[in-house]
Amino acid sequence: MTETIAGITIPDTALVRDITAFIRDVENDLLYHHSRRTFLFGALQGQKRGLEVDLELLYAGAMFHDLGLTEGFRDSHIRFEVDGAHAARDFLIERGIAPDRAEQVWLGVALHTTPGIPEFMSSEVALVTAGVEADVLGMGLDALSERERAEVVAVHPRPDFKNAILAAFTEGIRHRPETTFGNVKADVLEHFAPGFERDDFVEIIRNNPWPE
């Protein structure tokens, strides 16, 4: 059944239905609703910017972008973004999606916490980050009307979202603090993980094995 929210029609394809069923099963309400808002806000941003976008690929990237924070990855010691990117690419290829299309989803998921780069890449990559930034950071909300924001939140509510998403970030990465070097998640552990010490890029250079 076709679903339209805030003027964005979610593609009614077998792949999208498979993605929705899979993510609904493995993510809690917090991450599921956040991921759907990420898609909708990303698609809306694409409209405002006049971008052509494959909504099926954008949906895949948005829905998988926080999968690496879930219970199934508590033993992982790579970046949670890369866990989600690997899972998304595998999921798509298993369902016959061409590798080059799956790679765009991989990039969108893997780079969504690396600001300053995705915006210069394909629409499918850039708009995953734009959707995340709108929902988590409030960036770009001024480009969306109050009606659009209200319609999205009415379907995918965000009760106490700021505190809840920070807790989800902390639980998803506290066991792999080394993966926060160079990305925004070091700030999360500095606030919420007692004893965390962020790596210092200058000290790494000063203390590396080179003799000079």
Backbone as ProteinMPNN parsed JSONL, in Angstrom:
{"seq_chain_A": "MTETIAGITIPDTALVRDITAFIRDVENDLLYHHSRRTFLFGALQGQKRGLEVDLELLYAGAMFHDLGLTEGFRDSHIRFEVDGAHAARDFLIERGIAPDRAEQVWLGVALHTTPGIPEFMSSEVALVTAGVEADVLGMGLDALSERERAEVVAVHPRPDFKNAILAAFTEGIRHRPETTFGNVKADVLEHFAPGFERDDFVEIIRNNPWPE", "coords_chain_A": {"N_chain_A": [[0.838, -1.196, 0.0], [0.586, 2.167, -0.898], [2.221, 4.822, 0.76], [2.104, 8.09, 1.834], [3.726, 10.8, 3.254], [3.886, 13.995, 4.464], [3.992, 14.889, 1.847], [5.891, 13.249, 0.7], [6.26, 10.302, -0.971], [6.616, 7.071, 0.035], [8.502, 4.615, -1.508], [6.715, 1.95, -2.935], [7.788, -0.827, -3.075], [9.088, -4.184, -3.444], [11.626, -4.366, -2.316], [11.76, -2.156, -0.551], [9.687, -2.84, 1.179], [10.786, -5.185, 2.271], [13.037, -4.117, 3.564], [11.814, -2.44, 5.475], [10.423, -4.339, 7.038], [12.561, -5.858, 8.022], [14.144, -3.965, 9.482], [12.266, -3.058, 11.315], [12.037, -5.285, 12.872], [14.523, -5.595, 14.119], [15.288, -3.204, 15.273], [14.574, -0.942, 17.97], [11.691, 1.09, 18.932], [12.61, 3.728, 19.12], [14.932, 3.935, 17.374], [13.846, 2.991, 14.989], [11.753, 4.845, 14.36], [13.293, 7.167, 14.236], [14.931, 6.532, 12.046], [13.059, 6.391, 9.962], [12.156, 9.045, 9.993], [14.549, 10.22, 9.253], [14.751, 9.395, 6.569], [12.465, 10.718, 5.504], [12.914, 13.457, 6.122], [15.329, 13.756, 4.764], [14.512, 13.267, 2.103], [12.718, 15.397, 1.776], [14.511, 17.539, 2.033], [15.955, 17.065, -0.274], [14.027, 17.67, -2.216], [13.725, 20.443, -1.747], [16.21, 21.313, -2.535], [16.237, 20.767, -5.176], [17.179, 18.299, -6.14], [17.782, 15.31, -7.965], [16.884, 12.117, -6.987], [17.238, 8.719, -6.09], [14.759, 7.311, -4.541], [14.38, 4.815, -3.43], [16.961, 3.876, -2.871], [17.771, 5.9, -1.124], [15.999, 5.413, 0.962], [16.905, 2.914, 1.807], [19.496, 3.59, 2.774], [18.842, 5.423, 4.824], [17.307, 3.831, 6.568], [19.072, 1.836, 7.395], [21.068, 3.234, 8.677], [21.634, 3.478, 11.441], [21.827, 0.905, 12.308], [24.092, -0.39, 13.288], [24.212, 0.322, 15.946], [22.697, -1.413, 17.389], [21.774, -4.329, 19.408], [22.872, -6.613, 18.167], [25.443, -5.956, 17.432], [27.159, -5.661, 19.545], [29.572, -6.853, 20.081], [31.273, -5.905, 18.23], [34.164, -4.227, 16.923], [34.647, -2.308, 15.071], [33.813, 0.805, 13.425], [30.501, 1.818, 14.199], [28.996, 2.83, 12.158], [30.114, 1.663, 9.911], [29.555, -0.997, 10.373], [26.754, -0.942, 9.979], [26.734, -0.105, 7.318], [28.006, -2.234, 5.97], [26.111, -4.249, 6.492], [23.865, -3.22, 5.186], [24.702, -3.14, 2.497], [25.165, -5.882, 1.995], [22.574, -6.85, 2.389], [21.185, -5.646, 0.276], [22.536, -6.612, -2.018], [22.068, -9.333, -1.796], [19.465, -9.338, -2.556], [19.465, -8.858, -5.213], [20.209, -6.302, -6.048], [22.154, -4.097, -7.974], [25.735, -3.988, -7.692], [26.933, -1.384, -7.872], [24.872, 0.343, -7.203], [24.274, -0.56, -4.644], [26.634, 0.183, -3.445], [26.418, 2.951, -3.222], [24.571, 3.164, -1.185], [26.062, 1.99, 0.86], [28.049, 3.963, 1.173], [26.472, 6.167, 1.984], [25.544, 5.332, 4.5], [27.951, 4.754, 5.88], [29.239, 7.232, 6.0], [27.712, 8.994, 7.465], [28.249, 10.228, 9.905], [30.365, 11.829, 9.412], [30.992, 14.826, 8.893], [30.953, 17.346, 6.279], [31.788, 15.992, 4.029], [29.843, 14.124, 2.794], [27.956, 15.862, 1.583], [28.995, 16.61, -0.842], [28.804, 14.471, -2.456], [26.941, 11.864, -4.168], [23.36, 12.326, -4.546], [21.957, 10.403, -3.071], [23.747, 9.701, -1.104], [24.355, 12.172, 0.114], [21.866, 12.981, 1.108], [21.118, 11.178, 3.089], [22.781, 11.959, 5.212], [21.838, 14.607, 5.415], [19.215, 14.156, 6.285], [19.681, 12.919, 8.771], [21.039, 15.001, 10.071], [19.012, 16.921, 10.195], [17.129, 15.665, 11.904], [18.537, 14.969, 14.249], [20.274, 17.091, 14.891], [18.905, 19.356, 14.248], [19.542, 20.81, 12.02], [18.953, 22.603, 9.044], [16.227, 22.683, 9.368], [14.867, 25.031, 9.01], [14.369, 25.157, 6.346], [12.207, 23.591, 5.951], [8.679, 23.453, 6.104], [6.434, 24.303, 8.837], [4.195, 22.701, 8.731], [5.099, 20.474, 7.242], [7.077, 19.427, 8.974], [5.458, 18.834, 11.181], [3.71, 16.901, 10.134], [5.422, 14.762, 9.609], [6.356, 14.141, 12.2], [3.995, 13.495, 13.436], [3.39, 10.981, 12.439], [5.707, 9.601, 12.988], [6.694, 9.773, 15.938], [8.655, 11.653, 18.384], [9.304, 11.246, 21.305], [10.952, 12.638, 24.06], [13.304, 12.668, 22.589], [15.944, 13.745, 22.276], [17.42, 13.086, 24.645], [17.037, 10.318, 24.61], [18.23, 9.438, 22.196], [20.876, 10.103, 22.611], [21.483, 8.347, 24.691], [21.211, 5.944, 23.297], [23.279, 6.177, 21.426], [25.455, 6.126, 23.201], [25.278, 3.536, 24.397], [25.666, 2.005, 22.138], [28.293, 2.419, 21.384], [30.058, 2.431, 23.533], [31.615, 0.204, 24.117], [33.551, 0.231, 22.2], [35.462, 2.422, 22.158], [37.678, 3.341, 20.783], [36.897, 3.682, 18.18], [35.791, 6.144, 17.904], [37.549, 8.106, 17.323], [38.259, 10.965, 15.524], [35.66, 11.409, 14.679], [32.272, 12.576, 15.316], [31.308, 11.169, 17.495], [33.003, 10.904, 19.654], [32.478, 12.994, 21.356], [30.112, 12.18, 22.56], [30.852, 9.983, 24.201], [32.619, 11.305, 25.882], [30.913, 12.82, 27.407], [29.187, 10.888, 28.564], [30.395, 8.45, 29.245], [32.073, 7.37, 31.842], [35.513, 7.843, 32.568], [36.384, 7.776, 29.974], [38.809, 8.75, 27.615], [39.638, 10.863, 25.106], [41.453, 10.222, 22.077], [44.387, 12.011, 21.115], [45.257, 13.786, 18.396], [47.538, 15.35, 17.906], [49.32, 14.434, 19.887], [49.542, 11.782, 19.107], [50.995, 12.075, 16.741], [53.362, 13.239, 17.779], [54.349, 11.173, 19.398], [54.777, 8.984, 17.807], [56.542, 6.187, 16.13], [58.589, 7.263, 14.51], [61.925, 8.577, 14.377], [62.709, 11.302, 14.447]], "CA_chain_A": [[0.0, 0.0, 0.0], [1.366, 3.397, -0.998], [2.154, 5.681, 1.946], [2.634, 9.427, 1.583], [3.85, 11.58, 4.486], [4.426, 15.335, 4.195], [4.222, 15.009, 0.414], [6.896, 12.275, 0.263], [5.694, 8.97, -1.137], [7.585, 6.003, 0.285], [8.372, 3.674, -2.625], [5.993, 0.716, -2.622], [8.49, -1.888, -3.801], [9.419, -5.349, -2.622], [12.84, -4.077, -1.551], [11.41, -1.259, 0.556], [8.912, -3.617, 2.157], [11.739, -6.069, 2.964], [13.845, -3.283, 4.464], [10.974, -2.019, 6.595], [10.16, -5.492, 7.908], [13.814, -6.239, 8.69], [14.534, -2.962, 10.468], [11.257, -3.039, 12.383], [12.257, -6.452, 13.708], [15.795, -5.567, 14.851], [15.484, -1.931, 15.963], [13.494, -0.527, 18.856], [10.88, 2.186, 18.408], [13.429, 4.933, 19.02], [15.751, 3.941, 16.169], [12.984, 2.823, 13.821], [11.099, 6.121, 14.027], [14.365, 8.082, 13.829], [15.361, 6.168, 10.696], [12.015, 6.813, 9.029], [12.225, 10.514, 9.894], [15.746, 10.526, 8.477], [14.373, 9.283, 5.162], [11.5, 11.752, 5.117], [13.573, 14.763, 6.137], [16.297, 13.758, 3.675], [13.784, 13.412, 0.846], [12.224, 16.773, 1.734], [15.659, 18.398, 1.729], [16.254, 16.871, -1.684], [13.05, 18.462, -2.967], [14.03, 21.865, -1.606], [17.461, 21.599, -3.255], [16.065, 20.431, -6.578], [18.029, 17.162, -6.462], [17.218, 14.039, -8.402], [17.316, 11.106, -6.021], [16.612, 7.394, -6.11], [14.165, 7.221, -3.205], [14.559, 3.46, -2.916], [18.302, 3.831, -2.269], [17.771, 6.784, 0.039], [15.288, 4.706, 2.02], [17.812, 1.884, 2.332], [20.528, 4.231, 3.583], [18.253, 5.99, 6.04], [16.827, 2.79, 7.472], [20.196, 1.062, 7.926], [22.19, 4.058, 9.114], [21.955, 3.267, 12.859], [21.744, -0.519, 12.652], [25.28, -0.771, 14.048], [24.038, 0.629, 17.371], [21.779, -2.373, 17.996], [22.346, -5.412, 20.217], [23.619, -7.568, 17.367], [26.796, -5.488, 17.143], [27.81, -5.318, 20.808], [30.935, -7.396, 20.101], [32.026, -5.336, 17.117], [35.159, -3.206, 17.245], [34.797, -1.343, 13.995], [32.848, 1.887, 13.584], [29.123, 1.34, 14.072], [28.531, 3.246, 10.845], [30.594, 0.679, 8.941], [28.724, -2.192, 10.6], [25.485, -0.735, 9.296], [26.99, -0.024, 5.881], [28.223, -3.609, 5.497], [24.833, -4.974, 6.547], [22.992, -2.696, 4.133], [25.19, -3.593, 1.183], [24.894, -7.315, 1.886], [21.12, -7.008, 2.279], [20.774, -5.243, -1.07], [23.094, -7.51, -3.028], [21.336, -10.602, -1.67], [18.163, -9.178, -3.206], [19.657, -8.598, -6.629], [20.531, -4.913, -6.369], [23.469, -3.995, -8.614], [26.769, -3.558, -6.745], [27.203, 0.054, -7.875], [23.788, 0.973, -6.447], [24.483, -0.931, -3.241], [27.784, 0.94, -2.946], [25.949, 4.278, -2.822], [23.96, 3.0, 0.14], [27.189, 1.789, 1.785], [28.67, 5.264, 1.434], [25.558, 6.996, 2.755], [25.525, 4.876, 5.892], [29.286, 4.831, 6.475], [29.73, 8.609, 6.135], [26.706, 9.908, 8.009], [28.778, 10.988, 11.047], [31.604, 12.466, 8.961], [30.487, 16.036, 8.23], [31.798, 18.058, 5.332], [32.096, 15.178, 2.856], [28.682, 13.591, 2.071], [27.223, 16.878, 0.809], [29.603, 16.742, -2.164], [28.694, 13.185, -3.125], [25.663, 11.665, -4.845], [22.185, 12.721, -3.774], [21.586, 9.328, -2.152], [24.688, 9.784, 0.019], [24.218, 13.474, 0.774], [20.583, 13.184, 1.776], [21.094, 10.435, 4.359], [23.35, 12.862, 6.205], [20.932, 15.745, 5.604], [18.106, 13.702, 7.109], [20.19, 12.733, 10.129], [21.326, 16.323, 10.645], [17.744, 17.581, 10.515], [16.433, 15.028, 13.012], [19.349, 14.931, 15.469], [20.912, 18.374, 15.191], [18.04, 20.476, 13.901], [20.109, 21.553, 10.9], [18.127, 22.638, 7.852], [14.784, 22.686, 9.649], [14.273, 26.262, 8.515], [13.972, 24.946, 4.95], [10.98, 22.8, 5.961], [7.553, 24.179, 6.695], [5.905, 23.754, 10.087], [3.269, 21.611, 8.371], [5.883, 19.297, 6.87], [7.671, 18.856, 10.183], [4.389, 18.29, 12.022], [3.176, 15.685, 9.524], [6.401, 13.698, 9.819], [6.402, 13.78, 13.613], [2.718, 12.883, 13.798], [3.46, 9.565, 12.083], [6.898, 9.03, 13.629], [6.892, 10.69, 17.062], [9.989, 11.709, 18.981], [9.208, 11.562, 22.737], [12.237, 12.758, 24.76], [14.244, 12.127, 21.609], [17.331, 14.178, 22.477], [18.043, 12.25, 25.677], [16.985, 8.905, 24.226], [19.199, 9.112, 21.149], [22.204, 10.153, 23.231], [21.651, 7.083, 25.403], [21.416, 4.888, 22.299], [24.652, 6.334, 20.929], [26.394, 5.695, 24.243], [25.235, 2.082, 24.516], [26.135, 1.373, 20.909], [29.722, 2.623, 21.102], [30.908, 2.485, 24.73], [32.526, -0.932, 24.111], [34.547, 0.415, 21.131], [35.774, 3.855, 22.197], [38.717, 3.687, 19.814], [36.3, 3.985, 16.877], [35.258, 7.501, 17.886], [38.608, 9.042, 16.963], [38.059, 11.632, 14.249], [34.262, 11.665, 14.322], [31.504, 13.305, 16.328], [30.855, 10.344, 18.612], [33.868, 11.072, 20.822], [31.781, 13.915, 22.265], [29.116, 11.418, 23.309], [31.499, 9.223, 25.277], [33.202, 12.244, 26.841], [29.829, 13.243, 28.298], [28.365, 9.848, 29.188], [31.142, 7.233, 29.589], [33.106, 7.725, 32.824], [36.841, 7.314, 32.307], [36.766, 7.888, 28.565], [39.776, 9.773, 27.238], [39.722, 10.889, 23.655], [42.792, 10.244, 21.497], [44.852, 13.339, 20.753], [45.947, 13.674, 17.12], [48.869, 15.948, 18.03], [50.167, 13.537, 20.672], [49.828, 10.596, 18.285], [52.113, 12.442, 15.852], [54.583, 13.468, 18.57], [54.828, 9.95, 20.04], [54.847, 7.841, 16.91], [57.87, 5.565, 16.135], [59.625, 7.936, 13.739], [62.936, 9.023, 15.338], [63.006, 12.738, 14.524]], "C_chain_A": [[0.876, 1.25, 0.0], [1.133, 4.27, 0.232], [2.814, 7.007, 1.616], [2.585, 10.226, 2.88], [4.516, 12.9, 4.132], [4.777, 15.507, 2.713], [5.263, 14.061, -0.141], [6.237, 10.903, 0.199], [6.8, 7.932, -0.946], [7.416, 4.954, -0.808], [7.712, 2.365, -2.186], [6.585, -0.412, -3.463], [8.781, -3.04, -2.86], [10.642, -5.077, -1.769], [12.523, -3.199, -0.347], [10.607, -1.998, 1.611], [9.825, -4.552, 2.949], [12.572, -5.288, 3.974], [13.038, -2.893, 5.693], [10.742, -3.167, 7.57], [11.415, -5.876, 8.686], [14.166, -5.248, 9.802], [13.529, -2.904, 11.618], [11.493, -4.172, 13.366], [13.495, -6.312, 14.592], [16.046, -4.255, 15.594], [14.298, -1.631, 16.877], [12.747, 0.666, 18.257], [11.703, 3.45, 18.194], [14.164, 4.983, 17.684], [14.913, 3.78, 14.904], [12.358, 4.153, 13.416], [12.122, 7.163, 13.604], [14.792, 7.8, 12.391], [14.326, 6.573, 9.653], [11.991, 8.337, 8.886], [13.442, 10.936, 9.085], [15.452, 10.444, 6.984], [13.488, 10.448, 4.735], [12.139, 13.133, 5.099], [14.62, 14.851, 5.03], [15.628, 13.964, 2.33], [13.223, 14.829, 0.697], [13.348, 17.751, 1.416], [16.042, 18.275, 0.264], [15.311, 17.662, -2.575], [13.406, 19.941, -2.927], [15.264, 22.247, -2.415], [17.372, 21.278, -4.74], [16.918, 19.261, -7.03], [17.215, 15.999, -7.016], [17.758, 12.956, -7.491], [16.547, 9.818, -6.245], [16.063, 7.155, -4.706], [14.303, 5.833, -2.602], [15.928, 3.331, -2.237], [18.397, 4.734, -1.051], [17.077, 6.113, 1.212], [16.196, 3.652, 2.651], [18.87, 2.504, 3.226], [19.996, 4.77, 4.888], [17.881, 4.905, 7.038], [17.957, 1.983, 8.093], [21.213, 1.917, 8.676], [22.564, 3.868, 10.584], [21.876, 1.796, 13.275], [22.911, -0.956, 13.521], [25.21, -0.454, 15.527], [23.246, -0.445, 18.108], [22.518, -3.525, 18.665], [23.217, -6.379, 19.41], [25.054, -7.189, 17.093], [27.564, -5.118, 18.41], [29.223, -5.898, 20.928], [31.81, -6.807, 19.002], [33.023, -4.293, 17.598], [35.561, -2.405, 16.026], [33.729, -0.276, 14.189], [31.432, 1.372, 13.364], [28.547, 1.712, 12.716], [28.91, 2.211, 9.781], [29.86, -0.652, 9.13], [27.405, -2.069, 9.842], [25.643, -0.709, 7.789], [27.205, -1.408, 5.284], [26.908, -4.373, 5.435], [23.899, -4.521, 5.438], [23.411, -3.209, 2.763], [24.903, -5.073, 0.984], [23.409, -7.57, 1.651], [20.666, -6.716, 0.847], [21.274, -6.219, -2.13], [22.403, -8.869, -2.989], [19.984, -10.542, -2.373], [18.285, -8.688, -4.647], [19.932, -7.167, -7.016], [21.959, -4.851, -6.913], [24.51, -3.465, -7.632], [27.025, -2.055, -6.73], [26.111, 0.822, -7.127], [23.929, 0.662, -4.957], [25.627, -0.137, -2.629], [27.38, 2.35, -2.528], [25.282, 4.231, -1.455], [25.05, 2.81, 1.189], [27.799, 3.14, 2.166], [27.767, 6.154, 2.281], [25.524, 6.635, 4.22], [26.88, 5.114, 6.549], [29.711, 6.261, 6.785], [28.784, 9.53, 6.896], [27.139, 10.638, 9.272], [30.097, 11.662, 10.7], [31.226, 13.733, 8.195], [31.493, 16.631, 7.261], [32.155, 17.28, 4.087], [30.837, 14.727, 2.117], [27.973, 14.607, 1.186], [27.766, 17.056, -0.605], [29.523, 15.455, -2.976], [27.308, 13.053, -3.764], [24.512, 12.073, -3.934], [21.831, 11.678, -2.729], [22.495, 9.305, -0.923], [24.43, 11.064, 0.814], [22.945, 13.563, 1.598], [20.371, 12.283, 2.985], [21.632, 11.339, 5.466], [22.434, 14.05, 6.461], [19.746, 15.363, 6.482], [18.502, 13.502, 8.554], [20.409, 14.092, 10.793], [20.044, 17.06, 11.013], [17.129, 17.0, 11.777], [17.218, 15.101, 14.315], [19.851, 16.313, 15.865], [20.025, 19.58, 14.918], [18.542, 21.305, 12.743], [19.171, 21.474, 9.69], [16.64, 22.653, 8.111], [14.101, 23.943, 9.116], [13.848, 26.154, 7.055], [12.658, 24.184, 4.838], [9.865, 23.592, 6.629], [7.133, 23.527, 8.008], [4.963, 22.594, 9.795], [4.035, 20.343, 8.019], [6.483, 18.629, 8.099], [6.607, 18.178, 11.037], [3.848, 16.988, 11.449], [4.126, 14.508, 9.714], [6.353, 13.211, 11.261], [5.09, 13.15, 14.077], [2.726, 11.384, 13.519], [4.608, 8.871, 12.813], [7.322, 9.94, 14.778], [8.299, 10.595, 17.657], [9.909, 12.096, 20.465], [10.585, 11.534, 23.404], [13.389, 12.315, 23.853], [15.691, 12.512, 21.895], [18.041, 13.296, 23.499], [18.096, 10.786, 25.254], [18.02, 8.558, 23.177], [20.621, 9.195, 21.692], [22.489, 8.871, 24.008], [21.903, 5.938, 24.427], [22.811, 4.967, 21.699], [25.648, 5.765, 21.947], [26.436, 4.177, 24.345], [25.812, 1.39, 23.289], [27.624, 1.48, 20.675], [30.62, 2.551, 22.334], [31.914, 1.339, 24.76], [33.603, -0.814, 23.032], [34.96, 1.887, 21.04], [36.808, 4.28, 21.169], [38.142, 4.091, 18.459], [35.758, 5.4, 16.799], [36.307, 8.529, 17.504], [38.311, 9.646, 15.59], [36.617, 11.793, 13.833], [33.504, 12.209, 15.536], [31.162, 12.479, 17.556], [31.792, 10.382, 19.816], [33.214, 12.01, 21.838], [30.776, 13.177, 23.136], [29.771, 10.699, 24.478], [32.143, 10.15, 26.301], [32.146, 12.713, 27.843], [29.274, 12.099, 29.14], [29.107, 8.564, 29.563], [32.271, 7.599, 30.545], [34.449, 7.066, 32.481], [37.285, 7.413, 30.861], [37.762, 9.025, 28.372], [39.923, 9.746, 25.726], [41.184, 10.886, 23.198], [43.111, 11.659, 21.023], [45.711, 13.224, 19.495], [47.369, 14.226, 17.191], [49.806, 15.016, 18.788], [50.478, 12.24, 19.919], [50.994, 10.882, 17.343], [53.408, 12.552, 16.648], [55.194, 12.171, 19.083], [54.91, 8.755, 19.113], [56.294, 7.359, 16.728], [58.95, 6.285, 15.32], [60.624, 8.639, 14.669], [63.088, 10.536, 15.468], [62.049, 13.472, 15.461]], "O_chain_A": [[1.799, 1.37, 0.806], [0.001, 4.438, 0.687], [3.96, 7.039, 1.167], [1.541, 10.318, 3.526], [5.605, 12.909, 3.557], [5.744, 16.188, 2.373], [5.504, 14.063, -1.349], [5.72, 10.406, 1.199], [7.791, 7.921, -1.676], [6.311, 4.454, -1.019], [8.108, 1.758, -1.191], [5.975, -0.884, -4.423], [8.729, -2.894, -1.639], [10.7, -5.507, -0.616], [12.978, -3.48, 0.761], [10.823, -1.803, 2.808], [9.66, -4.7, 4.16], [12.785, -5.74, 5.099], [13.521, -3.002, 6.82], [10.849, -2.99, 8.784], [11.34, -6.185, 9.876], [14.452, -5.65, 10.93], [13.917, -2.719, 12.772], [11.187, -4.046, 14.552], [13.523, -6.85, 15.698], [16.924, -4.194, 16.455], [13.165, -2.018, 16.591], [13.125, 1.184, 17.207], [11.518, 4.159, 17.205], [14.039, 5.957, 16.942], [15.23, 4.362, 13.867], [12.429, 4.541, 12.25], [11.853, 7.962, 12.708], [14.992, 8.728, 11.608], [14.685, 7.047, 8.576], [11.825, 8.856, 7.782], [13.379, 11.898, 8.32], [15.857, 11.32, 6.22], [13.745, 11.087, 3.714], [11.929, 13.9, 4.159], [14.785, 15.908, 4.421], [16.11, 14.74, 1.505], [13.255, 15.395, -0.396], [13.167, 18.681, 0.63], [16.412, 19.263, -0.371], [15.734, 18.254, -3.568], [13.391, 20.615, -3.957], [15.36, 23.365, -2.922], [18.331, 21.494, -5.481], [17.345, 19.223, -8.184], [16.093, 15.746, -6.577], [18.963, 12.888, -7.25], [15.354, 9.833, -6.55], [16.817, 6.833, -3.788], [14.338, 5.694, -1.379], [16.038, 2.747, -1.158], [19.03, 4.378, -0.058], [17.533, 6.238, 2.348], [16.249, 3.516, 3.873], [19.123, 2.003, 4.321], [20.614, 4.6, 5.938], [18.12, 5.058, 8.236], [17.814, 1.492, 9.213], [22.145, 1.368, 9.263], [23.723, 4.081, 10.942], [21.86, 1.486, 14.466], [22.744, -1.801, 14.4], [26.058, -0.908, 16.295], [23.134, -0.391, 19.333], [23.73, -3.677, 18.51], [24.2, -6.904, 19.932], [25.819, -8.003, 16.576], [28.518, -4.342, 18.351], [29.989, -5.472, 21.792], [32.974, -7.184, 18.868], [32.764, -3.567, 18.558], [36.674, -1.885, 15.949], [32.838, -0.432, 15.024], [31.188, 0.582, 12.452], [27.704, 0.993, 12.18], [28.131, 1.922, 8.873], [29.578, -1.351, 8.156], [26.996, -2.997, 9.145], [24.796, -1.226, 7.061], [26.661, -1.727, 4.227], [26.622, -5.058, 4.454], [23.219, -5.339, 4.819], [22.58, -3.654, 1.971], [24.446, -5.477, -0.085], [23.034, -8.398, 0.821], [19.859, -7.454, 0.281], [20.528, -6.606, -3.029], [22.179, -9.484, -4.031], [19.424, -11.574, -2.743], [17.328, -8.17, -5.223], [19.895, -6.836, -8.201], [22.864, -5.483, -6.367], [24.206, -2.588, -6.824], [27.309, -1.498, -5.669], [26.392, 1.837, -6.489], [23.722, 1.535, -4.114], [25.602, 0.182, -1.441], [27.941, 2.892, -1.576], [25.418, 5.161, -0.66], [24.983, 3.388, 2.274], [28.033, 3.415, 3.343], [28.242, 6.823, 3.198], [25.481, 7.51, 5.086], [26.941, 5.626, 7.666], [30.465, 6.487, 7.732], [29.03, 10.734, 6.967], [26.467, 11.583, 9.685], [30.864, 12.026, 11.591], [31.148, 13.707, 6.967], [32.704, 16.453, 7.394], [32.764, 17.833, 3.171], [30.757, 14.927, 0.904], [27.44, 14.241, 0.138], [27.076, 17.593, -1.471], [30.104, 15.359, -4.057], [26.585, 14.043, -3.882], [24.664, 12.155, -2.715], [21.445, 12.028, -1.614], [22.062, 8.934, 0.168], [24.304, 11.031, 2.038], [22.945, 14.158, 2.676], [19.528, 12.585, 3.831], [21.018, 11.47, 6.525], [22.268, 14.46, 7.609], [19.317, 16.149, 7.326], [17.758, 13.868, 9.464], [20.011, 14.302, 11.938], [19.996, 17.748, 12.032], [16.657, 17.746, 12.635], [16.626, 15.276, 15.38], [19.852, 16.662, 17.046], [20.354, 20.699, 15.312], [18.028, 22.396, 12.498], [18.661, 20.403, 9.359], [15.855, 22.636, 7.163], [12.909, 23.929, 8.809], [13.056, 26.966, 6.577], [12.058, 24.13, 3.765], [10.093, 24.31, 7.602], [7.43, 22.36, 8.262], [4.941, 21.611, 10.535], [3.66, 19.254, 8.451], [6.408, 17.409, 8.249], [6.823, 17.083, 11.555], [3.555, 16.061, 12.204], [3.686, 13.384, 9.954], [6.313, 12.007, 11.514], [5.085, 12.354, 15.016], [2.139, 10.606, 14.271], [4.5, 7.709, 13.205], [8.206, 10.78, 14.613], [9.019, 9.615, 17.466], [10.394, 13.161, 20.847], [11.298, 10.533, 23.325], [14.33, 11.664, 24.306], [16.582, 11.673, 21.765], [19.144, 12.813, 23.243], [19.083, 10.096, 25.509], [18.632, 7.493, 23.248], [21.486, 8.427, 21.268], [23.611, 8.366, 23.984], [22.721, 5.059, 24.7], [23.456, 3.941, 21.484], [26.561, 5.021, 21.591], [27.518, 3.591, 24.375], [26.384, 0.305, 23.396], [28.181, 0.735, 19.869], [31.842, 2.606, 22.193], [32.974, 1.48, 25.371], [34.483, -1.671, 22.953], [34.827, 2.517, 19.991], [36.823, 5.43, 20.731], [38.812, 4.763, 17.674], [35.307, 5.825, 15.735], [35.99, 9.711, 17.374], [38.134, 8.92, 14.613], [36.356, 12.273, 12.73], [34.045, 12.285, 16.639], [30.76, 13.043, 18.574], [31.411, 9.934, 20.898], [33.381, 11.834, 23.045], [30.606, 13.505, 24.31], [29.303, 10.792, 25.613], [32.204, 9.806, 27.482], [32.464, 12.973, 29.004], [28.927, 12.303, 30.304], [28.501, 7.666, 30.147], [33.315, 8.085, 30.111], [34.505, 5.883, 32.146], [38.449, 7.159, 30.553], [37.579, 10.123, 28.899], [40.288, 8.724, 25.143], [42.046, 11.473, 23.852], [42.23, 12.402, 20.59], [46.785, 12.624, 19.535], [48.294, 13.653, 16.615], [50.954, 14.825, 18.386], [51.557, 11.67, 20.079], [51.875, 10.042, 17.165], [54.438, 12.018, 16.237], [56.415, 12.065, 19.196], [55.092, 7.628, 19.572], [57.21, 8.07, 17.143], [60.126, 5.938, 15.436], [60.208, 9.24, 15.659], [63.553, 11.013, 16.503], [62.165, 14.685, 15.636]]}, "name": "protein", "num_of_chains": 1, "seq": "MTETIAGITIPDTALVRDITAFIRDVENDLLYHHSRRTFLFGALQGQKRGLEVDLELLYAGAMFHDLGLTEGFRDSHIRFEVDGAHAARDFLIERGIAPDRAEQVWLGVALHTTPGIPEFMSSEVALVTAGVEADVLGMGLDALSERERAEVVAVHPRPDFKNAILAAFTEGIRHRPETTFGNVKADVLEHFAPGFERDDFVEIIRNNPWPE"}
